[in-house]
Amino acid sequence: MGKINRVTMFKIPNEEDVKAALTAYTKLSEDHSKDGKPYILAVKAAKLYPDPRSQGYTLAAHTSFSSLEDMKYYDEDCAAHKALKGVLGPKVDGGPKGVLTWYADA
């Protein structure tokens, strides 16, 4: 297995909450670590343009990992990701149904 690309989209209706989410992603990009070293290859989050095709999603984030193992670490053990979820969770419309994630080999 090689590099993994992951996209996560969020339904965050409040503009100020979208800004807070973008700030939280910037912090994630600075604070992530595994075994004391940065492990996420790339982190980018952006506010989406309003469009009916977006189906209510207002924020998209792209993360890249060296391996599926690193992505699993991100999901299960990464303190920076847990902090990000703590910020975003209450802001997402519909709870888990307001988040869509997909990932694939790069």
N, C-alpha and C positions, 0 to 999 in steps of 0.2 A: 504494500500500500504506500502511496505517495502523499503528496500535499493534498489538503482538504480545504475547500472553499465552503463557507457557510454564510447564508443570508437569513437574517431575522427581521421580520416586519412587525410593527406595533401599531395598534389603534390607540392613539393618545390624543383625545379631542381638544384639550386645552393648550393654547399656544405657549404659555409660560411653562407648562409641563414638558412640552417638546424641547424647549430651550434647556431645561434642567436635565433632560435625558441626554442631549448632545454634550453637555458639560460632563455628565457622568461617564459617557463613552470616552471623552478626552482623558479623564482620570484613569479609566481602565487601561488605556493605551500607555500610560505612564507607570502604572503600579503593578501590572501583571508580572508574576514570576512563578517559576517551577524549579525546585532545587536551587533557589537563590539567583536564578538567571531569567531574563525575559524569554518567553517561549512562543508568544503569538507573533506570527510573521507580519501581519497587517491588521489594522483596525480602522474602519472608516464608517461613520454614521452620517446620515443626511436627512433633512426634512424633505418630505415628498411634496410635489406639486399637487394641489387639489385636482382631482380628475375622477370621474365616475368609475373608470377602470381600476382605480386604486382600492375600491370597495371599502373605504373607510380607513385604510392604513395611512398613517401620517408620518411615520419614521421608518427608515430602513437602515440596517447595519450589516456590514460585510466584515467578516473575520476570516483570516487564513491561518492554517496550522500546518506544521510539518508532517503530522500524522493523525490518524484517527485516535490514537492513544492520547495525544495532546488535547484533542477536542474533548475527549471524555474527561480528562483532568479538569478542563475548563468548566464543564457542566457539573462535576461532582465535588471538586476540591479547591478550586481557585478562590482565594479570599477576595481578590479584586472583582471577580465575576459575582460573588455573593453580595458584595457591596453595591454593584450595579443593579442587581435584581432588587435589592432593598429600596433603591431610589425609584426604579421604574415600576415595580409591582403595583403600588397603590395608584399609579397614574394611568394604567392601562384600562381602557374601557372593555368590560366584559371578562375581566380576569384572564385565565389561560386561553380562553377563546379569542381574546384580542391580540394574540401573538401567533405568528406563523413562522416556522423555521424549516429551512431545507438545507441540506449539505450534500456535496458530491466531490468526487475526485477532481482535482484541478487539471 
